[in-house]
Amino acid sequence: MAWNDAVHYPQDEMLSALLPVTTGCSYNKCAFCSMYTDEEYAVLPLADIEQQLLHGQRYTERVFLIGADPLSIGFERMKRLLEMIHHYLPVCGCVAAYASIKNLRYYSVEELSDLHDLGLRQLYIGFETGLEEALQLMNKGHTVDEAIRQAKKLNEANAPFRTVIMYGIAGKGRSEENALATASMINQFETGKVITMNLTVFYGTALEKMVRNGTFIPPDNHERLLEIRTLIEHLEPNKAMDFDTTHPTNIAQIKGTLPQDRQRMIRQVDQVLECR
């Protein structure tokens, strides 16, 4: 990993030991993303990773694998990596990583179950939206049906994951439609947590060009807040599921567990709406 490479990780992993596995992004075509624009995709040699583990803190309890999608390295290589982590960090109870729907399709239920047993205990997956048209517009590289299939595959493998979604992604006038479609998608599988991101238009992205030429109009903050509210109203998890809008991009800082905190979180959104 080059010294000038940016390091990206979820805020829930702020206290985790960071272990680089890949640089860049194996896909790198999402219209809204600028995270890996200037980074070439590459897989770090296992020998280099082993050196970092050799000089790491032996009593590390949690590790986050750095890279847009470390699962892009394939099952056999990931299996070897997790075995190395267990060898050098024997008290590590959880290895976490970003994952993509696109690369999960290459793993069987059995392989995902094996990786879970070897310590891969948390994945962060960018579903973004359950609205097919928005997925296509943002060039996500997967369909809603495929996202549901891969999520159910993870459920079958007993592999926990967190669902990252983005409000505002459908554009002006379509926030309620997007919230309903996204809730409908999430209601078809089990996820431990829904993490929301607020659509941000970054310079140099395909999305920024769409905004400049008028082919995409972002919704205003009032509409985005209504989208959050609609999402909270319509999520119906079979098990307790955390809902978190505390990422810095968000326009409202709300956190709770569904279904028990539904009304409290809706009131919090309403309070923010009243102040705007």
C-alpha positions as CSV (number, residue, x, y, z in Angstrom):
1,M,0.0,0.0,0.0
2,A,1.5,3.3,-1.0
3,W,2.0,6.0,1.6
4,N,-0.2,8.4,-0.3
5,D,-3.1,6.1,-0.6
6,A,-6.3,7.2,1.3
7,V,-7.6,4.7,3.8
8,H,-11.3,4.2,4.0
9,Y,-13.2,2.3,6.7
10,P,-16.6,2.4,8.4
11,Q,-16.9,4.6,11.5
12,D,-17.9,1.5,13.5
13,E,-14.4,0.2,12.8
14,M,-12.5,3.3,14.2
15,L,-10.9,1.2,17.0
16,S,-10.1,-1.8,14.8
17,A,-6.6,-2.7,13.7
18,L,-6.4,-1.9,10.0
19,L,-4.8,-4.4,7.6
20,P,-4.4,-3.5,3.9
21,V,-5.4,-6.3,1.5
22,T,-6.1,-4.5,-1.8
23,T,-5.7,-1.0,-3.2
24,G,-8.1,0.8,-5.5
25,C,-11.4,-0.8,-6.5
26,S,-11.9,-3.9,-8.7
27,Y,-15.0,-2.2,-10.2
28,N,-14.6,1.6,-9.7
29,K,-17.5,2.5,-12.0
30,C,-20.1,3.8,-9.6
31,A,-21.4,7.2,-10.8
32,F,-21.3,8.8,-7.4
33,C,-18.0,7.5,-6.0
34,S,-14.7,9.3,-6.0
35,M,-13.0,7.2,-3.3
36,Y,-10.7,5.2,-5.6
37,T,-10.5,7.5,-8.7
38,D,-6.7,7.8,-8.6
39,E,-5.9,4.4,-7.2
40,E,-5.1,1.4,-9.4
41,Y,-6.6,-1.8,-8.3
42,A,-4.0,-4.3,-6.9
43,V,-3.9,-7.2,-4.5
44,L,-1.2,-7.0,-1.9
45,P,1.1,-10.1,-1.8
46,L,0.3,-12.4,1.1
47,A,4.0,-12.1,2.1
48,D,3.7,-8.4,2.6
49,I,0.5,-8.8,4.6
50,E,2.2,-11.5,6.7
51,Q,5.0,-9.0,7.6
52,Q,2.5,-6.5,8.9
53,L,0.9,-9.2,11.0
54,L,4.3,-10.3,12.3
55,H,4.9,-6.8,13.6
56,G,1.4,-6.2,14.8
57,Q,-0.1,-6.3,18.3
58,R,-0.5,-9.9,19.2
59,Y,-3.5,-9.2,21.5
60,T,-5.5,-7.3,18.8
61,E,-9.2,-8.3,19.2
62,R,-10.6,-6.9,16.0
63,V,-9.2,-6.3,12.5
64,F,-10.6,-4.4,9.5
65,L,-9.4,-5.4,6.1
66,I,-8.5,-2.3,4.1
67,G,-9.7,-2.2,0.5
68,A,-12.9,-1.4,-1.5
69,D,-13.8,-5.1,-1.5
70,P,-11.2,-7.6,-0.1
71,L,-13.4,-10.5,-1.2
72,S,-12.2,-9.7,-4.7
73,I,-9.1,-11.7,-3.9
74,G,-11.0,-15.0,-4.1
75,F,-11.9,-17.8,-1.7
76,E,-8.6,-19.6,-1.4
77,R,-6.5,-16.4,-0.9
78,M,-9.0,-15.1,1.6
79,K,-9.0,-18.4,3.5
80,R,-5.2,-18.3,3.7
81,L,-5.3,-14.7,4.9
82,L,-7.8,-15.5,7.7
83,E,-5.6,-18.4,8.8
84,M,-2.6,-16.1,8.9
85,I,-4.6,-13.6,11.1
86,H,-5.6,-16.4,13.5
87,H,-2.0,-17.5,13.7
88,Y,-0.4,-14.1,14.4
89,L,-3.4,-12.6,16.3
90,P,-4.8,-15.5,18.2
91,V,-7.2,-13.5,20.3
92,C,-8.8,-11.7,17.4
93,G,-12.5,-12.5,17.5
94,C,-13.7,-10.5,14.5
95,V,-12.3,-9.7,11.1
96,A,-14.5,-7.2,9.2
97,A,-14.4,-5.9,5.6
98,Y,-16.3,-4.1,2.9
99,A,-18.0,-6.3,0.3
100,S,-19.8,-5.8,-2.9
101,I,-22.8,-7.6,-4.4
102,K,-20.8,-8.0,-7.6
103,N,-18.0,-10.1,-6.0
104,L,-20.2,-12.0,-3.5
105,R,-21.7,-13.8,-6.5
106,Y,-18.5,-15.7,-6.9
107,Y,-18.8,-17.3,-3.5
108,S,-20.9,-20.3,-2.6
109,V,-22.9,-20.6,0.6
110,E,-20.4,-23.2,1.9
111,E,-17.4,-20.9,1.1
112,L,-19.0,-18.0,2.9
113,S,-19.8,-20.2,5.9
114,D,-16.2,-21.4,6.0
115,L,-14.8,-17.9,5.9
116,H,-17.2,-17.0,8.8
117,D,-15.9,-19.9,10.8
118,L,-12.3,-18.7,10.1
119,G,-13.1,-15.3,11.6
120,L,-14.7,-13.2,8.9
121,R,-17.5,-12.0,11.2
122,Q,-18.8,-8.7,9.7
123,L,-19.3,-7.4,6.2
124,Y,-20.3,-3.9,5.1
125,I,-22.2,-4.0,1.8
126,G,-23.2,-1.0,-0.4
127,F,-26.7,-1.9,-1.5
128,E,-27.4,1.8,-1.9
129,T,-31.0,1.5,-3.1
130,G,-33.8,-1.0,-3.8
131,L,-35.0,1.1,-6.8
132,E,-33.8,-0.6,-10.0
133,E,-33.8,2.6,-12.1
134,A,-31.5,4.3,-9.6
135,L,-29.1,1.4,-9.5
136,Q,-28.8,1.6,-13.3
137,L,-28.4,5.3,-13.3
138,M,-25.6,5.1,-10.7
139,N,-24.0,2.2,-12.6
140,K,-23.8,0.0,-9.5
141,G,-23.1,-3.1,-11.4
142,H,-25.9,-5.2,-9.8
143,T,-29.6,-5.5,-9.9
144,V,-32.1,-5.5,-7.0
145,D,-32.9,-9.1,-7.5
146,E,-29.2,-10.0,-7.4
147,A,-28.7,-8.0,-4.2
148,I,-31.5,-9.9,-2.5
149,R,-30.1,-13.2,-3.7
150,Q,-26.6,-12.5,-2.4
151,A,-28.0,-11.2,0.9
152,K,-30.1,-14.4,1.4
153,K,-27.0,-16.4,0.6
154,L,-25.2,-14.7,3.4
155,N,-28.1,-15.4,5.7
156,E,-28.0,-19.1,4.7
157,A,-24.2,-19.1,5.5
158,N,-24.9,-17.4,8.9
159,A,-22.5,-14.6,7.8
160,P,-23.5,-11.3,9.4
161,F,-23.5,-8.1,7.4
162,R,-24.5,-4.5,7.6
163,T,-26.5,-2.8,4.8
164,V,-25.3,0.5,3.6
165,I,-28.0,2.6,1.7
166,M,-28.0,6.1,0.2
167,Y,-30.9,8.5,0.4
168,G,-31.3,11.1,-2.3
169,I,-29.9,8.7,-4.9
170,A,-33.1,8.6,-7.0
171,G,-33.2,12.3,-7.6
172,K,-35.7,15.1,-7.0
173,G,-39.3,14.0,-6.6
174,R,-38.5,10.3,-6.2
175,S,-37.4,10.1,-2.6
176,E,-40.6,8.4,-1.3
177,E,-40.5,5.9,-4.1
178,N,-36.9,5.2,-3.4
179,A,-37.5,4.7,0.3
180,L,-40.4,2.3,-0.3
181,A,-38.4,0.3,-2.8
182,T,-35.4,0.2,-0.5
183,A,-37.5,-0.9,2.5
184,S,-39.1,-3.6,0.4
185,M,-35.7,-4.9,-0.6
186,I,-34.3,-5.0,2.9
187,N,-37.4,-6.6,4.3
188,Q,-36.6,-9.7,2.2
189,F,-33.5,-10.6,4.2
190,E,-31.9,-10.3,7.6
191,T,-29.2,-7.7,8.3
192,G,-27.8,-6.6,11.6
193,K,-27.7,-2.9,10.8
194,V,-28.9,-0.4,8.2
195,I,-26.4,2.5,7.7
196,T,-27.6,5.5,5.8
197,M,-25.5,7.8,3.7
198,N,-26.6,11.1,2.3
199,L,-26.0,11.4,-1.5
200,T,-23.0,13.7,-2.0
201,V,-22.0,15.0,-5.4
202,F,-18.2,14.8,-5.7
203,Y,-16.2,16.8,-8.2
204,G,-15.0,14.8,-11.2
205,T,-17.5,11.9,-10.8
206,A,-20.0,10.9,-13.5
207,L,-22.8,12.0,-11.1
208,E,-21.2,15.5,-11.0
209,K,-21.4,15.7,-14.8
210,M,-25.0,14.6,-14.7
211,V,-25.8,17.4,-12.3
212,R,-24.0,19.9,-14.4
213,N,-25.8,19.0,-17.6
214,G,-29.2,18.8,-15.9
215,T,-29.8,15.0,-16.4
216,F,-29.9,14.5,-12.6
217,I,-31.4,16.9,-10.1
218,P,-30.7,16.1,-6.4
219,P,-33.5,16.4,-4.0
220,D,-33.5,19.2,-1.4
221,N,-32.9,18.4,2.3
222,H,-36.6,18.5,3.2
223,E,-37.3,15.7,0.6
224,R,-34.3,13.8,1.9
225,L,-35.6,13.9,5.5
226,L,-39.0,12.7,4.3
227,E,-37.1,9.8,2.6
228,I,-35.5,8.8,5.9
229,R,-38.8,9.0,7.7
230,T,-40.5,6.8,5.1
231,L,-37.7,4.3,5.3
232,I,-38.0,4.1,9.1
233,E,-41.8,3.7,8.8
234,H,-41.7,0.8,6.3
235,L,-38.7,-1.3,7.5
236,E,-40.1,-4.5,9.0
237,P,-37.3,-6.7,10.3
238,N,-38.0,-10.2,11.6
239,K,-35.3,-9.7,14.2
240,A,-34.0,-6.6,16.0
241,M,-32.1,-4.5,13.5
242,D,-30.1,-1.3,14.2
243,F,-30.8,1.8,12.2
244,D,-28.0,4.4,12.0
245,T,-27.8,7.8,10.3
246,T,-24.8,9.1,12.3
247,H,-22.3,9.0,9.4
248,P,-20.9,12.5,8.9
249,T,-22.6,12.9,5.5
250,N,-26.1,12.6,7.1
251,I,-28.4,15.6,7.6
252,A,-29.9,14.1,10.7
253,Q,-28.1,12.2,13.5
254,I,-30.5,9.4,14.5
255,K,-29.7,6.0,15.9
256,G,-31.9,3.2,17.3
257,T,-33.2,-0.4,17.0
258,L,-36.2,-1.4,14.9
259,P,-38.9,-2.2,15.5
260,Q,-38.9,-1.0,19.1
261,D,-37.4,2.5,18.5
262,R,-39.5,3.3,15.4
263,Q,-41.8,5.9,16.9
264,R,-38.9,7.6,18.7
265,M,-36.8,7.9,15.6
266,I,-39.8,9.2,13.6
267,R,-40.3,11.9,16.2
268,Q,-36.6,12.8,15.9
269,V,-36.9,13.2,12.1
270,D,-40.1,15.3,12.6
271,Q,-38.2,17.6,15.0
272,V,-35.5,18.1,12.4
273,L,-38.2,18.8,9.7
274,E,-39.8,21.4,12.0
275,C,-36.5,23.3,12.3
276,R,-36.1,23.6,8.5
